[in-house]
């Protein structure tokens, strides 16, 4: 494995640029440099959970997930639930709400992250850097697992399906209106030509 000199992420041996940030990959082993928590600025510590190495802040309870790690962690947590509808994951878990609502900086590239409603219908607002990963505040991981355990994925898919149908309907109506407008413009120009020729 090679290591990115810019963000510290691992990369394949057959590439020269990092797949995540475009930085240069090196064969040198970099000193482990911890990430700073985007919420409180505390040094985050690496921790193994559900077969994934995560960066956790023990000060505020936040966790950083590199691309793919959140999905893998959620899938691992869901396999530990005996029956959907029973146990802690199925109860209504409320994520902690930060005292101050602000856009956080990505701990890898320092760009402002986007705040998004996870799966658009979960009610769990997460901080996302499209290039480097997702930051969850304390309690948000449990709320996401509860969302999936209570058939939240089906609700998300239904909403996406409804939004797609609504968009297709709007586009169809716009095409029909443009067609009608074009027909009326053509007829208007024909009437004008007839008046010009005969009157």
N, C-alpha and C positions, 0 to 999 in steps of 0.2 A: 504494500500500500504506500501511496505517496501522500504528502500532507500539503495543504494549501498554506502558503506563506501569508496570505491576507486574512482568511477567516479561521484557519486551523482545522478545517474539515478534512476528512480522509478522501482520497481520490484514487481512481484506478491507475495501474502501472502504465497503461498504454495511452495516457493523456498527458498533455502539458499544462492544460488550463483546468481550473476548478469548475465542476459542473454547476455549482451553486452561485459563486460570486464572480467567476471569470479570472480570479487571481492565479498566480503562477504556482504550479505544483512542484514540490521538491522531494528528493529522497531523504533529506535530512530529517531527523526526529526532532520536532520542536518541543521546547519545554512546555509542560502542561500549563496553559494560562486559563484561569477560571473566567467565566463570564460574569459581568456585573448584572445584577437584577434590574430589569427595566423599571420595576415599580419603586423599589426603595434604594437601589444603588449598592446593596450589600453584595459581597462575593458569593456566587452560587457554587454549590458543591455537587460533584458527580455522584449519582446514586443509581443502582440497578433496580428496576421495577418492571415486572411483566416481561422479562427478557430484553429490556431496552435500557441503555444508559442515558439517564436524564440529568439535566442541570436543575437543581432545586435550591430555592432560597429558604433557609430555615428562619429568617427574620420575619418575612411577610407571608410565607406559604406559597409563593408563586413557583411555577415550573416552566422551563423552556423545553419545547419539543422541536427537534430538527425535522425536516421533511420526512414524512412517513412514520415517525415515531408516535404521534398521537393516535393514528389509526391502529397501529400495532398494539399500543397500550390499551386502547378501548376494547379491541378484540380479545386481548388477554384477560381483561377484567370481566368481560361478558361471559367467557368460558367458565369463570369461577362462580357464576350465579347459577344455583341449582335449577330454579324454575322462574321464568318471567312472572312478574306479579308478586313475588315473595322476596323477602329479604330487604337489606338496606338499600340496594340500588333501585328498587322499585318505589320506594317512598319518595315523597316530594323533597328533593335536596335543593336547598337554595345556595347558590354561589355567594361568596362574600362580595359585598359591593364596596369598591374602593371609596374612601372618603371624598376624594377629588376625582372628577372625571377629566382625564387628559389623554392626549395621544402619547403613547410610549415610544421610545426609541428601540430599534432592534439591537440586541446585545452584540450581534455580529457585525453589522454594517453601519449602525447608528442612524439609519434613515427612520423617519416616522412610520410607525406601523398603522395599518387600517384596523378600525374596530368593526367587527362583523358579528351578526347574529348567527351562531353556529348552525349550519344546515337550514338557515333562513327561518325556521319555525321553532327552534328549541328554546328561545328566550335567554340563552347563554351568550353573552357578549364576550368575544375573544379578540385578542390583539394578534394581527397577522402580518408577517413580512413575507411577501410572495416568493422571495428568493431564498430565505433562510429558515423560516419556521413559524411556530405559534407560541405565544406566551399565555398561560392560564393563571389567573389569580387563584388563591386558596378557595377550595370548594367547587371550582368550575369543572374540574375533571369528574368529580362525583356526580355533578348535575348532568354532564354529557353522558355518562354511563347510564344514569337513571332515564334520560331521554331515549336512549337506544333500547333499554330494557322495557320501556313502556310503549313499544312500537312507534317510537318517534321517527324512525327511518321511513316507515310507511307514510306518516303524515307529511314528511318532507318531500317524498316522491309524489304524493297526491298534489301538494301545492305546486311543485314544479310542473306537473302535468296540466293543472288548471291554468297556470301562468302561460304555458306554451299555447294552450287552446285559445286563451284570451288574446294573446299576441297574434296568432294566426287569424282570428276573427277580425281584429283591428286592421291587419294588413289586407284581408279580403275586402273589407268595407272601403278602405282607402283606394284599392285598385278599382272597385266598382264606381266610386265617386269620380276618379280620374277618367275612367271610360265614359261615364255619363257627361262629364264636363267637356271632354273631347268631342263627343257626339253633338252636344249643344253648340259648341263653337263651330263645328263643321256646318251644321244646319243654319246657323246664323250667317256664316259667310256665304252660303248658297243663296239665302234669301236676299242678302245684300247684292250679290251678283245679278240675280234675277231682276231686282228693282232697278239696278243700274242699266241693264240691257233693255228693259222694256218701258221704263218710265222716264 
